[in-house]
Amino acid sequence: MLPCQTSCPRYREGCHKTCEAWERFVRENQIEREKKKKYLAFHSERCSAVIRSCARTMPSFGYR
């Protein structure tokens, strides 16, 4: 179900393929997903680096 299906007065079957508001909605969501993806990749790498460092300095704790 499309999010605009219940709230858009101009909704009709298949209108999302040409709707400017829908294209804007999709584009904004795509930008937001890319930002989140970059954020998670950055922090995942930083956390991995910290874990690797801890594993090297204190191997007896068994971080993995």
DSSP file (Angstrom, degrees, kcal/mol; ACC not computed):
  #  RESIDUE AA STRUCTURE BP1 BP2  ACC     N-H-->O    O-->H-N    N-H-->O    O-->H-N    TCO  KAPPA ALPHA  PHI   PSI    X-CA   Y-CA   Z-CA
    1    1 A M              0   0    0      0, 0.0     0, 0.0     0, 0.0     0, 0.0   0.000 360.0 360.0 360.0 132.2    0.0    0.0    0.0
    2    2 A L    >   -     0   0    0      1,-0.1     3,-1.3     2,-0.0     4,-0.4  -0.534 360.0-128.1 -76.4 142.6    1.3    3.4   -0.9
    3    3 A P  T 3  S+     0   0    0      0, 0.0     3,-0.4     0, 0.0     4,-0.4   0.790 109.3  51.1 -63.7 -25.9    1.6    6.0    1.9
    4    4 A C  T 3> S+     0   0    0      1,-0.2     4,-2.5     2,-0.1     7,-0.2   0.557  84.1  92.0 -86.8  -6.5   -0.4    8.5   -0.2
    5    5 A Q  T <4 S+     0   0    0     -3,-1.3    -1,-0.2     1,-0.2     6,-0.1   0.849  94.9  33.4 -59.1 -37.3   -3.2    6.1   -1.0
    6    6 A T  T  4 S+     0   0    0     -3,-0.4    -1,-0.2    -4,-0.4    -2,-0.1   0.700 125.9  39.2 -91.8 -20.6   -5.3    7.2    1.9
    7    7 A S  T  4 S+     0   0    0     -4,-0.4    -2,-0.2    -3,-0.1    -3,-0.1   0.649  91.0  89.0-107.2 -16.0   -4.4   10.8    2.2
    8    8 A C    ><  -     0   0    0     -4,-2.5     3,-1.3     1,-0.1    -4,-0.0  -0.727  56.1-158.6 -90.5 123.3   -4.1   12.1   -1.4
    9    9 A P  T 3  S+     0   0    0      0, 0.0    -1,-0.1     0, 0.0    -4,-0.0   0.722  94.1  52.9 -70.7 -18.7   -7.3   13.4   -2.9
   10   10 A R  T 3  S+     0   0    0      2,-0.0     2,-0.1    -3,-0.0    -2,-0.0   0.274  80.4 135.4 -98.1  11.7   -6.0   12.8   -6.5
   11   11 A Y    <   +     0   0    0     -3,-1.3     2,-0.3    -7,-0.2    -6,-0.0  -0.339  19.7 155.1 -65.3 136.6   -5.1    9.1   -5.9
   12   12 A R    >   -     0   0    0     -2,-0.1     3,-2.1     0, 0.0     4,-0.3  -0.955  54.6 -66.9-150.1 163.6   -6.0    6.6   -8.5
   13   13 A E  T 3  S+     0   0    0     -2,-0.3     0, 0.0     1,-0.3     0, 0.0  -0.293 119.0   2.8 -56.8 124.5   -4.5    3.3   -9.5
   14   14 A G  T >  S+     0   0    0      1,-0.1     3,-1.3    -2,-0.0    -1,-0.3   0.484  88.6 125.2  81.2   3.8   -1.0    3.6  -10.9
   15   15 A C  G X>  +     0   0    0     -3,-2.1     3,-1.5     1,-0.3     4,-1.0   0.733  57.6  75.1 -69.7 -20.5   -0.7    7.4  -10.4
   16   16 A H  G 34 S+     0   0    0     -4,-0.3    -1,-0.3     1,-0.3    -3,-0.1   0.705  82.7  69.5 -65.4 -17.5    2.5    7.1   -8.4
   17   17 A K  G <4 S+     0   0    0     -3,-1.3    -1,-0.3     1,-0.2    -2,-0.2   0.756 116.1  21.3 -72.8 -22.7    4.4    6.4  -11.6
   18   18 A T  T <4 S+     0   0    0     -3,-1.5     2,-0.3    -4,-0.2    -2,-0.2   0.380  93.4 120.0-122.6   0.8    3.9   10.0  -12.8
   19   19 A C     X  -     0   0    0     -4,-1.0     4,-2.1     1,-0.1     5,-0.1  -0.544  49.5-155.3 -77.5 126.3    3.2   11.8   -9.5
   20   20 A E  H  > S+     0   0    0     -2,-0.3     4,-2.4     2,-0.2     5,-0.2   0.884  95.8  53.1 -65.7 -39.8    5.7   14.6   -8.6
   21   21 A A  H  > S+     0   0    0      1,-0.2     4,-2.3     2,-0.2    -1,-0.2   0.899 109.8  48.6 -64.1 -39.8    4.9   14.4   -4.9
   22   22 A W  H  > S+     0   0    0      2,-0.2     4,-2.7     1,-0.2    -2,-0.2   0.911 110.5  50.5 -66.4 -42.5    5.6   10.6   -5.0
   23   23 A E  H  X S+     0   0    0     -4,-2.1     4,-2.5     2,-0.2    -2,-0.2   0.900 111.5  48.4 -62.1 -40.6    8.9   11.1   -6.8
   24   24 A R  H  X S+     0   0    0     -4,-2.4     4,-2.7     2,-0.2    -1,-0.2   0.912 111.1  50.9 -64.1 -43.1    9.9   13.8   -4.3
   25   25 A F  H  X S+     0   0    0     -4,-2.3     4,-2.1     2,-0.2    -2,-0.2   0.923 112.8  45.4 -60.1 -46.7    9.0   11.4   -1.4
   26   26 A V  H  X S+     0   0    0     -4,-2.7     4,-2.3     2,-0.2    -2,-0.2   0.910 113.0  50.2 -64.5 -43.7   11.0    8.6   -3.0
   27   27 A R  H  X S+     0   0    0     -4,-2.5     4,-2.3     2,-0.2    -2,-0.2   0.912 111.0  48.7 -62.4 -44.0   14.0   10.8   -3.6
   28   28 A E  H  X S+     0   0    0     -4,-2.7     4,-2.3     1,-0.2    -1,-0.2   0.896 112.0  49.2 -64.0 -40.4   14.0   12.2   -0.1
   29   29 A N  H  X S+     0   0    0     -4,-2.1     4,-2.6    -5,-0.2    -1,-0.2   0.887 109.8  51.9 -65.9 -37.8   13.8    8.7    1.3
   30   30 A Q  H  X S+     0   0    0     -4,-2.3     4,-2.2     2,-0.2    -2,-0.2   0.916 110.3  48.1 -64.3 -43.3   16.7    7.6   -0.9
   31   31 A I  H  X S+     0   0    0     -4,-2.3     4,-2.2     2,-0.2    -2,-0.2   0.916 112.3  49.5 -62.4 -43.6   18.8   10.5    0.3
   32   32 A E  H  X S+     0   0    0     -4,-2.3     4,-2.2     1,-0.2    -2,-0.2   0.903 110.1  50.5 -63.4 -42.1   18.0    9.7    3.9
   33   33 A R  H  X S+     0   0    0     -4,-2.6     4,-2.6     1,-0.2    -1,-0.2   0.896 109.4  51.4 -62.8 -40.4   18.8    6.0    3.4
   34   34 A E  H  X S+     0   0    0     -4,-2.2     4,-2.4     2,-0.2    -2,-0.2   0.905 109.1  50.4 -64.0 -41.2   22.2    7.0    1.9
   35   35 A K  H  X S+     0   0    0     -4,-2.2     4,-2.4     2,-0.2    -2,-0.2   0.926 112.6  46.6 -61.3 -44.9   23.0    9.2    4.9
   36   36 A K  H  X S+     0   0    0     -4,-2.2     4,-2.8     2,-0.2     5,-0.2   0.895 111.0  52.5 -64.4 -40.2   22.1    6.4    7.3
   37   37 A K  H  X S+     0   0    0     -4,-2.6     4,-2.3     2,-0.2    -2,-0.2   0.917 111.3  46.0 -62.8 -44.2   24.2    3.9    5.3
   38   38 A K  H  X S+     0   0    0     -4,-2.4     4,-2.5     2,-0.2    -2,-0.2   0.910 112.7  51.1 -64.3 -42.8   27.2    6.2    5.3
   39   39 A Y  H  X S+     0   0    0     -4,-2.4     4,-2.5     1,-0.2     5,-0.3   0.941 112.7  45.2 -59.2 -49.4   26.8    6.8    9.1
   40   40 A L  H  X S+     0   0    0     -4,-2.8     4,-2.4     1,-0.2     5,-0.2   0.891 112.8  50.2 -65.2 -39.9   26.6    3.1    9.9
   41   41 A A  H  X S+     0   0    0     -4,-2.3     4,-2.1    -5,-0.2    -1,-0.2   0.925 112.0  48.6 -63.5 -44.1   29.5    2.2    7.6
   42   42 A F  H  X S+     0   0    0     -4,-2.5     4,-1.9     1,-0.2    -2,-0.2   0.947 116.7  40.5 -60.8 -50.6   31.7    4.9    9.3
   43   43 A H  H  X S+     0   0    0     -4,-2.5     4,-2.5     1,-0.2    -1,-0.2   0.816 111.5  56.8 -73.8 -29.7   30.8    3.9   12.8
   44   44 A S  H  X S+     0   0    0     -4,-2.4     4,-2.3    -5,-0.3    -1,-0.2   0.921 108.6  47.5 -63.9 -43.1   31.0    0.2   12.1
   45   45 A E  H  X S+     0   0    0     -4,-2.1     4,-2.2     2,-0.2    -2,-0.2   0.901 111.9  50.0 -64.8 -41.1   34.6    0.7   10.8
   46   46 A R  H  X S+     0   0    0     -4,-1.9     4,-2.0     2,-0.2    -2,-0.2   0.924 111.8  47.6 -64.3 -43.7   35.5    2.7   13.9
   47   47 A C  H  X S+     0   0    0     -4,-2.5     4,-2.5     1,-0.2    -2,-0.2   0.899 110.8  51.9 -64.3 -40.0   34.1    0.1   16.3
   48   48 A S  H  X S+     0   0    0     -4,-2.3     4,-2.6     1,-0.2    -1,-0.2   0.896 108.2  51.8 -62.8 -39.5   35.9   -2.6   14.4
   49   49 A A  H  X S+     0   0    0     -4,-2.2     4,-2.3     2,-0.2    -1,-0.2   0.903 110.3  48.2 -64.1 -41.1   39.1   -0.7   14.7
   50   50 A V  H  X S+     0   0    0     -4,-2.0     4,-2.6     2,-0.2    -2,-0.2   0.914 112.1  49.1 -65.5 -42.5   38.6   -0.4   18.5
   51   51 A I  H  X S+     0   0    0     -4,-2.5     4,-2.6     2,-0.2    -2,-0.2   0.914 111.2  49.6 -64.3 -42.4   37.8   -4.0   18.9
   52   52 A R  H  X S+     0   0    0     -4,-2.6     4,-2.0     2,-0.2    -1,-0.2   0.913 111.6  49.6 -61.8 -41.8   40.9   -5.0   16.8
   53   53 A S  H  X S+     0   0    0     -4,-2.3     4,-2.2     1,-0.2    -2,-0.2   0.921 112.3  46.9 -63.3 -44.3   43.1   -2.7   19.0
   54   54 A C  H  X S+     0   0    0     -4,-2.6     4,-2.7     1,-0.2    -2,-0.2   0.895 110.2  53.1 -65.2 -39.2   41.7   -4.2   22.2
   55   55 A A  H  < S+     0   0    0     -4,-2.6    -1,-0.2     1,-0.2    -2,-0.2   0.867 110.7  47.9 -65.0 -35.7   42.1   -7.8   20.9
   56   56 A R  H  < S+     0   0    0     -4,-2.0    -1,-0.2    -5,-0.2    -2,-0.2   0.899 117.7  40.0 -70.5 -40.5   45.8   -7.0   20.2
   57   57 A T  H  < S+     0   0    0     -4,-2.2    -2,-0.2     1,-0.2    -1,-0.2   0.795 131.2  24.7 -82.5 -27.5   46.5   -5.4   23.5
   58   58 A M    ><  +     0   0    0     -4,-2.7     3,-1.4    -5,-0.2     4,-0.3  -0.573  65.6 162.4-135.0  72.0   44.5   -7.9   25.6
   59   59 A P  G >   +     0   0    0      0, 0.0     3,-1.1     0, 0.0    -1,-0.1   0.720  68.0  71.8 -66.9 -19.9   44.2  -11.2   23.8
   60   60 A S  G 3  S+     0   0    0      1,-0.2    -5,-0.1    -3,-0.1    -2,-0.0   0.694  86.5  65.0 -71.3 -17.0   43.2  -13.1   26.9
   61   61 A F  G <  S-     0   0    0     -3,-1.4    -1,-0.2    -7,-0.2    -6,-0.1   0.685  96.2-140.3 -79.5 -17.4   39.7  -11.5   27.0
   62   62 A G    <   -     0   0    0     -3,-1.1    -2,-0.1    -4,-0.3    -7,-0.1   0.982  22.9-174.9  59.2  67.5   38.8  -13.1   23.7
   63   63 A Y              0   0    0      1,-0.2    -1,-0.1    -5,-0.2    -8,-0.1   0.646 360.0 360.0 -69.5 -13.6   36.9  -10.4   21.9
   64   64 A R              0   0    0     -9,-0.1    -1,-0.2   -13,-0.0    -2,-0.1   0.406 360.0 360.0-117.8 360.0   35.9  -12.7   19.1
